[in-house]
């Protein structure tokens, strides 16, 4: 089901030149030398460039190996490879920022680990699209859509194509997960360090599955019965924020205290990110986000925004929600009526307050618990991505 892996990255974005403002009295500093604020931002961008190149080369190498196994395997890797690394690389940025901001200096060591975060992200997207029965992403064919088109060109369409398309989505996500672990294992770091990152990645996959299950089964429960914030923690925060940050910190030799601070920061950041994504899924500009503002309402997605709308709506407003939310044929006019209820009931304003609280928690956690310039970099990242004013 759609999550903050989608819309929010296109609005506010991971602004490449987001300033890492210096702030005084931010807590203990790492013992290893770290760059100043502009220096950290510049080094992160150098790292992102290295990761982009690595992702391209790695996907090409995997396609070449796949050709030795089976033509179908190579075709699947081509479809998966086309989905990798096309966005702003938020997760690799977090790994790079934590590593460089905590004294790490070897881009060759951190690049494969940062790249693994993006490949894992791709795996989650591929599986997400299977769960959503979606053949497109950002207006282009995704893995299943690519395979469906390829089959149609061979005269295989309709129900006859459904099983091969489903298999491509499931297996495409699987090979991306395997590639993410392989990338970590290939990093030129001590084996014990690589093992810690591998175990963290494995836990992230398991935790994300828990969140995904809560999300998928949410439709079986009433809109006010689902803990959407808990789903956001499990499904978004862990693999999108906490794990990438922890990976960079472990490579830099950070202690448990710093890892704890990064985990608390990542949890709050991920929740804020998801809350913004949920808002954009109803009130966003499709031209800016690349996503429909009808799909979440048609699905009846159990978001915090919808939960608050049901809690705050009066009888007449609740009747509108009951009649329209979850209808597959919901029109733009219907959606406008639902938006009207969400705004008039005060649910939108309250959801923004919840997001503001998560943003405030993330900012305070970084500012009080992390050294500069990492603290400032992360605070500015939160402001640029999850702190977009409503």
C-alpha positions as CSV (number, residue, x, y, z in Angstrom):
1,X,0.0,0.0,0.0
2,X,1.3,3.5,-0.8
3,X,3.5,5.0,1.8
4,X,6.0,7.8,2.2
5,X,8.1,5.9,-0.4
6,X,6.2,7.9,-3.0
7,X,4.7,11.3,-2.9
8,X,6.6,13.1,-0.2
9,X,10.0,12.7,-1.9
10,X,8.7,14.8,-4.8
11,X,7.6,17.7,-2.6
12,X,10.1,19.6,-0.6
13,X,12.4,16.9,-1.8
14,X,15.8,16.0,-0.5
15,X,17.1,19.3,-1.6
16,X,20.7,18.7,-2.6
17,X,22.0,22.1,-1.4
18,X,19.9,22.2,1.8
19,X,22.2,24.3,4.1
20,X,23.6,22.6,7.2
21,X,23.4,25.6,9.5
22,X,25.8,25.7,12.4
23,X,24.1,25.6,15.8
24,X,25.9,26.0,19.1
25,X,25.7,23.7,22.2
26,X,24.4,20.6,20.4
27,X,25.7,17.9,22.7
28,X,28.8,15.7,22.6
29,X,31.0,15.7,19.5
30,X,32.6,12.7,17.7
31,X,36.2,12.2,18.5
32,X,37.2,11.9,14.9
33,X,37.6,15.1,12.9
34,X,34.5,16.0,10.9
35,X,34.0,18.6,8.1
36,X,32.4,21.9,8.7
37,X,28.7,22.4,7.7
38,X,29.3,23.4,4.1
39,X,32.0,20.7,3.9
40,X,29.6,18.0,5.1
41,X,26.9,18.9,2.6
42,X,29.5,18.9,-0.2
43,X,30.9,15.6,0.8
44,X,27.5,14.1,1.0
45,X,26.9,15.2,-2.5
46,X,30.2,13.7,-3.6
47,X,29.0,10.5,-2.0
48,X,25.6,10.6,-3.7
49,X,27.4,11.0,-7.1
50,X,29.5,7.9,-6.3
51,X,26.4,5.9,-5.2
52,X,24.6,6.8,-8.5
53,X,27.5,5.5,-10.5
54,X,27.7,2.4,-8.4
55,X,24.0,1.7,-8.8
56,X,24.3,1.9,-12.6
57,X,27.4,-0.3,-12.7
58,X,25.9,-2.8,-10.2
59,X,22.6,-3.2,-12.1
60,X,24.6,-3.7,-15.4
61,X,26.8,-6.4,-13.8
62,X,23.7,-8.2,-12.4
63,X,22.0,-8.1,-15.8
64,X,25.2,-9.6,-17.4
65,X,25.3,-12.4,-14.9
66,X,21.6,-13.0,-15.3
67,X,22.0,-13.5,-19.0
68,X,24.3,-16.4,-18.2
69,X,21.5,-18.0,-16.2
70,X,18.3,-17.4,-18.3
71,X,17.0,-14.8,-20.7
72,X,14.0,-14.3,-18.5
73,X,16.2,-13.6,-15.6
74,X,18.1,-10.9,-17.5
75,X,14.8,-9.3,-18.7
76,X,13.6,-9.2,-15.1
77,X,16.8,-7.6,-13.9
78,X,16.5,-5.0,-16.7
79,X,13.0,-4.1,-15.5
80,X,14.2,-3.9,-11.9
81,X,17.3,-2.0,-12.8
82,X,15.2,0.7,-14.5
83,X,13.5,1.4,-11.2
84,X,16.7,1.8,-9.2
85,X,18.3,5.1,-8.4
86,X,15.9,7.4,-10.2
87,X,14.8,9.5,-7.3
88,X,16.6,11.8,-4.8
89,X,18.4,8.9,-3.0
90,X,17.1,10.0,0.4
91,X,18.1,6.8,2.1
92,X,21.7,6.8,0.8
93,X,21.9,10.4,1.8
94,X,21.1,9.5,5.3
95,X,23.8,6.8,5.4
96,X,26.3,9.1,3.9
97,X,25.5,12.0,6.2
98,X,25.7,9.8,9.3
99,X,29.0,8.3,8.2
100,X,30.7,11.5,7.2
101,X,29.2,13.5,10.0
102,X,30.5,11.1,12.6
103,X,34.1,11.1,11.3
104,X,34.0,8.6,8.4
105,X,36.2,9.5,5.5
106,X,36.3,6.6,3.1
107,X,33.7,7.0,0.4
108,X,34.7,3.6,-1.2
109,X,33.8,1.9,2.0
110,X,30.4,3.6,2.6
111,X,29.2,3.8,-1.0
112,X,28.1,0.1,-1.3
113,X,26.3,0.3,2.0
114,X,24.6,3.5,1.0
115,X,23.7,2.0,-2.4
116,X,22.2,-1.1,-0.6
117,X,19.7,1.2,1.1
118,X,18.4,2.4,-2.3
119,X,18.3,-1.1,-3.7
120,X,16.3,-2.3,-0.6
121,X,14.0,0.7,-1.2
122,X,13.5,-0.4,-4.8
123,X,12.6,-3.9,-3.5
124,X,10.0,-2.5,-1.2
125,X,8.5,-0.4,-4.1
126,X,8.3,-3.4,-6.3
127,X,6.5,-5.5,-3.7
128,X,4.3,-2.5,-2.8
129,X,3.1,-2.2,-6.4
130,X,2.2,-5.9,-6.3
131,X,0.1,-5.3,-3.2
132,X,-1.5,-2.3,-4.8
133,X,-2.2,-4.1,-8.1
134,X,-0.5,-1.2,-9.8
135,X,1.4,-1.5,-13.1
136,X,2.7,2.1,-13.1
137,X,4.9,4.3,-10.9
138,X,5.2,8.1,-11.5
139,X,3.4,7.7,-14.8
140,X,5.7,5.0,-16.2
141,X,5.5,1.2,-16.3
142,X,6.9,-0.4,-13.2
143,X,8.3,-3.9,-13.0
144,X,4.9,-5.6,-13.4
145,X,3.8,-3.1,-16.0
146,X,7.0,-3.6,-18.0
147,X,6.5,-7.4,-18.0
148,X,2.8,-7.0,-18.9
149,X,3.7,-4.9,-21.9
150,X,6.3,-7.4,-23.0
151,X,3.8,-10.2,-22.8
152,X,1.2,-8.2,-24.7
153,X,3.7,-7.7,-27.5
154,X,3.9,-11.5,-27.7
155,X,0.1,-11.8,-27.8
156,X,-0.2,-12.8,-24.1
157,X,-2.8,-10.6,-22.5
158,X,-5.7,-10.7,-20.0
159,X,-5.9,-13.5,-17.4
160,X,-3.2,-15.5,-19.2
161,X,-0.7,-12.8,-18.3
162,X,-1.7,-12.4,-14.7
163,X,0.4,-15.2,-13.2
164,X,3.6,-14.3,-15.1
165,X,3.1,-10.6,-14.1
166,X,2.5,-11.5,-10.5
167,X,5.6,-13.7,-10.5
168,X,7.7,-10.9,-12.0
169,X,6.6,-8.5,-9.2
170,X,7.3,-11.0,-6.4
171,X,10.6,-12.3,-7.8
172,X,11.7,-8.8,-8.9
173,X,11.4,-7.6,-5.3
174,X,13.2,-10.7,-4.1
175,X,16.2,-10.2,-6.3
176,X,16.5,-6.6,-5.3
177,X,16.5,-7.6,-1.6
178,X,19.2,-10.2,-2.3
179,X,21.2,-7.5,-4.2
180,X,21.0,-5.1,-1.2
181,X,22.5,-7.7,1.1
182,X,25.2,-8.5,-1.5
183,X,26.2,-4.9,-1.8
184,X,26.7,-4.7,2.0
185,X,28.8,-7.9,1.9
186,X,30.9,-6.4,-0.9
187,X,31.8,-3.3,1.1
188,X,35.6,-3.0,2.0
189,X,34.9,-2.9,5.7
190,X,35.8,-5.2,8.6
191,X,33.7,-8.4,8.5
192,X,32.3,-7.7,12.0
193,X,31.1,-4.3,10.8
194,X,29.5,-5.7,7.7
195,X,27.8,-8.3,9.8
196,X,26.2,-5.7,12.0
197,X,24.9,-3.8,9.0
198,X,23.6,-7.0,7.4
199,X,21.7,-7.9,10.6
200,X,20.3,-4.4,10.8
201,X,19.1,-4.7,7.2
202,X,17.5,-8.0,7.9
203,X,15.6,-6.6,10.9
204,X,14.5,-3.7,8.8
205,X,12.9,-6.0,6.2
206,X,11.2,-8.0,9.0
207,X,9.9,-4.8,10.7
208,X,8.7,-3.4,7.4
209,X,6.7,-6.6,6.7
210,X,5.0,-6.2,10.0
211,X,4.0,-2.6,9.1
212,X,2.9,-3.7,5.6
213,X,0.7,-6.4,7.1
214,X,-1.0,-3.9,9.5
215,X,-1.5,-1.6,6.5
216,X,-2.9,-4.3,4.2
217,X,-5.3,-5.6,6.9
218,X,-6.3,-2.2,8.0
219,X,-9.1,-2.2,5.4
220,X,-10.8,-5.0,7.5
221,X,-11.2,-2.6,10.4
222,X,-13.0,0.7,10.8
223,X,-11.1,3.9,10.0
224,X,-10.8,4.8,13.7
225,X,-9.5,1.4,14.8
226,X,-6.2,1.4,13.0
227,X,-3.1,2.9,14.6
228,X,-1.8,4.7,11.6
229,X,1.1,6.2,13.4
230,X,2.3,2.8,14.5
231,X,2.1,1.6,10.9
232,X,4.2,4.6,9.9
233,X,6.8,3.7,12.5
234,X,7.1,0.1,11.3
235,X,6.6,0.6,7.6
236,X,8.3,3.9,6.9
237,X,10.6,5.0,9.8
238,X,12.6,1.9,10.2
239,X,13.8,1.1,6.7
240,X,13.6,4.6,5.3
241,X,15.3,6.5,8.1
242,X,16.5,4.5,11.1
243,X,18.3,1.8,9.2
244,X,20.2,4.0,6.7
245,X,21.3,6.3,9.5
246,X,22.4,3.4,11.7
247,X,24.4,1.8,8.8
248,X,26.4,5.0,8.3
249,X,27.0,5.4,12.0
250,X,28.1,1.8,12.5
251,X,30.6,2.2,9.7
252,X,31.9,5.4,11.4
253,X,32.4,3.6,14.7
254,X,29.6,5.4,16.6
255,X,28.8,4.3,20.1
256,X,25.4,3.0,21.4
257,X,24.4,6.5,22.7
258,X,24.7,8.0,19.2
259,X,23.0,5.0,17.6
260,X,20.1,5.5,20.1
261,X,19.8,9.2,19.2
262,X,19.8,8.4,15.5
263,X,17.1,5.8,16.0
264,X,14.8,8.3,17.9
265,X,15.5,10.9,15.3
266,X,14.8,8.5,12.4
267,X,11.5,7.3,14.0
268,X,10.2,10.9,14.3
269,X,11.4,11.9,10.9
270,X,9.8,8.8,9.3
271,X,6.4,9.5,11.0
272,X,6.5,13.1,9.9
273,X,7.4,12.1,6.4
274,X,4.5,9.6,6.3
275,X,2.0,12.2,7.6
276,X,3.0,14.6,4.9
277,X,2.7,11.8,2.3
278,X,-0.8,11.0,3.5
279,X,-1.8,14.7,3.2
280,X,-0.4,14.9,-0.3
281,X,-2.4,11.8,-1.2
282,X,-5.6,13.8,-0.7
283,X,-4.7,17.5,-1.0
284,X,-1.5,17.4,-3.1
285,X,-0.8,18.7,-6.6
286,X,-0.4,15.6,-8.9
287,X,1.7,17.7,-11.2
288,X,4.2,18.2,-8.5
289,X,4.0,14.8,-6.7
290,X,3.4,12.6,-9.7
291,X,0.7,10.9,-7.8
292,X,-3.1,10.8,-7.9
293,X,-5.2,12.5,-5.2
294,X,-7.9,10.0,-5.7
295,X,-6.2,6.6,-5.2
296,X,-5.9,6.8,-1.4
297,X,-9.6,7.8,-1.1
298,X,-10.7,5.1,-3.5
299,X,-8.8,2.6,-1.5
300,X,-10.1,3.9,1.8
301,X,-6.5,3.9,3.0
302,X,-6.4,3.9,6.8
303,X,-4.4,7.0,7.4
304,X,-4.1,9.3,10.5
305,X,-5.8,12.0,8.4
306,X,-8.8,9.7,7.7
307,X,-9.0,8.5,11.3
308,X,-9.1,12.1,12.6
309,X,-11.8,13.0,10.0
310,X,-14.0,10.2,11.3
311,X,-13.4,11.1,14.9
312,X,-14.1,14.8,14.4
313,X,-17.0,14.6,11.8
314,X,-20.6,15.3,12.8
315,X,-23.3,12.9,11.6
316,X,-23.8,14.7,8.3
317,X,-20.1,14.8,7.6
318,X,-19.7,11.1,8.6
319,X,-22.4,10.2,6.1
320,X,-20.4,11.8,3.3
321,X,-17.3,9.9,4.3
322,X,-19.3,6.6,4.6
323,X,-20.8,7.1,1.2
324,X,-17.7,8.1,-0.7
325,X,-14.5,6.9,0.9
326,X,-13.5,3.4,-0.4
327,X,-15.5,3.7,-3.6
328,X,-13.4,2.4,-6.6
329,X,-15.3,4.8,-8.9
330,X,-14.8,7.9,-6.7
331,X,-14.8,11.0,-9.0
332,X,-12.9,14.2,-8.6
333,X,-16.2,15.9,-7.5
334,X,-16.7,13.2,-4.9
335,X,-13.1,13.7,-3.7
336,X,-13.7,17.4,-3.4
337,X,-16.7,16.7,-1.1
338,X,-14.5,14.4,1.1
339,X,-11.8,17.1,1.2
340,X,-14.4,19.6,2.3
341,X,-15.4,17.3,5.2
342,X,-11.7,16.7,6.2
343,X,-11.1,20.5,6.3
344,X,-14.3,21.6,7.9
345,X,-14.1,19.0,10.6
346,X,-10.7,20.2,11.6
347,X,-9.0,16.9,10.8
348,X,-6.6,18.5,8.4
349,X,-5.5,21.1,10.9
350,X,-5.1,18.5,13.6
351,X,-3.1,16.1,11.4
352,X,-0.8,19.0,10.6
353,X,-0.3,19.5,14.3
354,X,0.6,15.9,14.7
355,X,3.1,16.2,11.9
356,X,4.5,19.4,13.5
357,X,5.0,17.6,16.7
358,X,6.9,14.8,15.0
359,X,9.0,17.4,13.2
360,X,9.7,19.1,16.5
361,X,10.7,15.8,18.1
362,X,13.1,15.0,15.2
363,X,14.7,18.5,15.3
364,X,15.1,18.5,19.1
365,X,16.5,15.0,19.1
366,X,19.2,15.9,16.5
367,X,20.0,19.3,18.0
368,X,20.5,18.1,21.5
369,X,22.0,14.7,20.9
370,X,24.3,14.8,17.8
371,X,27.5,16.7,17.0
372,X,27.7,19.5,14.5
373,X,27.6,19.7,11.5
374,X,25.6,16.5,11.4
375,X,22.9,17.9,13.7
376,X,22.3,20.9,11.5
377,X,22.4,18.9,8.3
378,X,19.6,16.5,9.6
379,X,17.5,19.4,11.0
380,X,17.6,21.1,7.6
381,X,16.7,17.8,6.0
382,X,13.7,17.4,8.2
383,X,12.6,21.0,7.4
384,X,13.1,20.5,3.7
385,X,11.2,17.2,3.4
386,X,8.7,16.7,6.2
387,X,8.3,20.2,7.5
388,X,6.6,21.7,4.5
389,X,4.0,24.2,5.7
390,X,0.4,23.4,5.0
